[in-house]
Amino acid sequence: MKPVGPIPAGYETIDGELAIGGRRASELVAEAGRTPLFVYSRAHLDARVAALRAALPARVGVNFAVKANPHLAVIGHMAPLVDGFDIASAGELALCMAVGIDPRRISFAGPGKRDDELEAAIRAGVTLNCESEGEGARALAIGERLGVRPRIAIRVNPSFVMTGSGMKMGGGAKQFGIDADRVPALARHLIAAGAEWRGLHIFTGSQTLSADAIIEAQANVLALAAELTRAIGHACPKLNMGGGLGIPYFPGDTPVDLERVGAGLAERVADLPPELADTELCMELGRYLVGEAGVYLCRVIDRKESHGTTFLVTDGGLHHQLAASGNFGTVVRRNYPSAIATRYGAEPTEEVNIVGCLCTPLDRLADNAMMPRAEVGDLVAVFCAGAYGASASPSAFLGHGPAAEMLV
């Protein structure tokens, strides 16, 4: 038997079913007209942002990394809650513009921006987080051709990493950003060439549950930003400090101590280096804001036995929930938090493997998990599905198509 991960707080039971946003899972599926279905909870989004605001120093803004969940309704809901939006493509820019977000609240990162993407961002007035000298030269040339002064920050590849992070985004040879020792020269060149200097973006890692690791990384980021600002010789209008806050997915994971992170950052902000005295500070968060707000619902379409093992075969799978299947950067597969949504809260009575509908043995949603007995027609819920789910999975694989999505 393998345990499942911890189910996030805030989900209820109504008439023996999982309730999301005060509505039963079967009711939501009926409204959508089909499974599989991603459901995102407004209440969870609101509560997470409110908790961040309460814990962080007032001076530190909150940016939403759209890559975590680019569902249009989610972006629109986040618009009044956060200070800015970080995008990684012209497609994400179009989504933000479609819900009326001011382009001056948007920054654009990514190591391979095409010329048409740079042009769209420069025309709109978005801040480019420049990731190479070549990209900087292209942005300047496009701005000159358009007669528009490009707004440019530099993404820095620092020499340090965030310890314990699930994905390290800096330190050593990386495709992301510009090595710290080359940043001052590039910044001075961009400023001299007429770009509107927007500051620095230093992102060291993601999916960290250690408050100490986050506090240490933030201290290192602030020190490096001050050092680079001195070397550049121009004020740093804005510092995107990255994020790194993770969420518990697996058995034994515990939530990051947000109060401790906030207290540690408050100490640093109260004693900022003079070079950053007037700098706007922000954290860039994606998974932490939306991950626990999402539930993936799929339907049991067959129940079968093989060599003494019970399989619940669903109409979902890794083509929608690649991460939950263990195929999105996980070394050892562990079970995401999951449940039988239509028998929510019932006593677990049998050990089952919950699998998807694809013809690959990789398509697993839960291994050897204890669940209430489920029959054909029951709904399976996979939690922590609000980030890197629908848009980060190979939905075209085998022609099954994308899942439905809704915000409730």
Helices and strands as residue ranges (DSSP letters): E 12-14, E 17-20, E 23-24, H 25-32, E 37-40, H 42-55, E 60-65, G 66-68, H 72-78, E 84-87, H 90-98, G 103-105, E 106-108, H 115-124, E 127-130, H 133-146, E 151-157, E 167-168, E 178-179, G 180-182, H 183-192, E 196-202, E 205-206, H 211-232, E 238-240, H 258-270, G 274-276, E 280-285, H 287-290, G 291-293, E 294-306, E 309-314, E 338-340, G 341-343, E 350-355, E 364-371, E 379-382, G 390-392, G 397-399, E 404-407
